């Protein structure tokens, strides 16, 4: 368990995710935003896993992949087309 590494990874990843979702979304291309959001989601998973004891190998593989994909889907659903948070 690494509290300092876990919380700092979560803070940096959340800032990256929120920056890509809100202020940078209109300025950068869609691929760059997808990469930033996916990186933020994977970082949140890694930071959360760093806070736990006795984490299995499958968790280190599955959690970052799932949160990276879910982050991209989340931003696309809420901020694209007729989504509720379209700007």
N, C-alpha and C positions, 0 to 999 in steps of 0.2 A: 504494500500500500504506500502510495506516495501522495500525501495531501497537497503539498505545494505544487508539484508537477501537475496533478489532476486539476486543481482549481485554476491554475494559470492556463492550462490547455483549454479548459472550459471557457474562461474569460476571453481568450484570444479567438477561439472558434465562434463564440456567440457574437463578438464584434464583427468578425468577418461575415457571418451569416446575415446579421442585421444590416450591415453596410451594403451587401449585395442585394438584399431584398428591398431596401428603401431608397437611399440617396443615389446609389450607383446604377440602379436598374435602368434608368432612362438614358444614361450616358454611355454605357458599355454595350457591346454586342451580346446577343443571347447566349452564345457559347461561353464567353468569358463569365457571364453571370452564372451559368450552370456549373462551371468549374468552381467558382467561388462558393456557391451554395453547397455543392457536394463536399468540398473541402471542409467547410464549416460544420456540416452534419457529421462527417467522419471524425472530425476533431472533437466534437461533443461526445461521441461514443467512446473514443479513446480516453478522454478526460474522465468520463464516468467510470470506465473500467480501471483506471489508475487509482480510483478511490476505494476499490473493493479488494478484499483478500481472496486468495484461492480462485482466480479466474481461469477457466479452461481455455484451451487453444481455439476451440470453435467460437467462443465468444469474441476473441480477438479478430476473428475473420468475419463472422456474420454481422455483429453489431455495427462496425463502421460502414460496411456495404449497405446494410438496410437503412441506416440514417442518412447516408449520402444520397441514395435513391429517393427516399421519402422527402428529403429536403427539397430536391429539385421538383418533384411532383407537387409538393405543397405550394411552392412559390408560383409554379405555372398555373395551378388551379385558382389560387386566390388573386393573382395579379394580372391575368391575361384575359383577353376577350371581354366577356361580360361578367367577369369575376367580381365579387363583392368589394374588393379593395383596389380596383383598377384606378390608376391615376392618369 
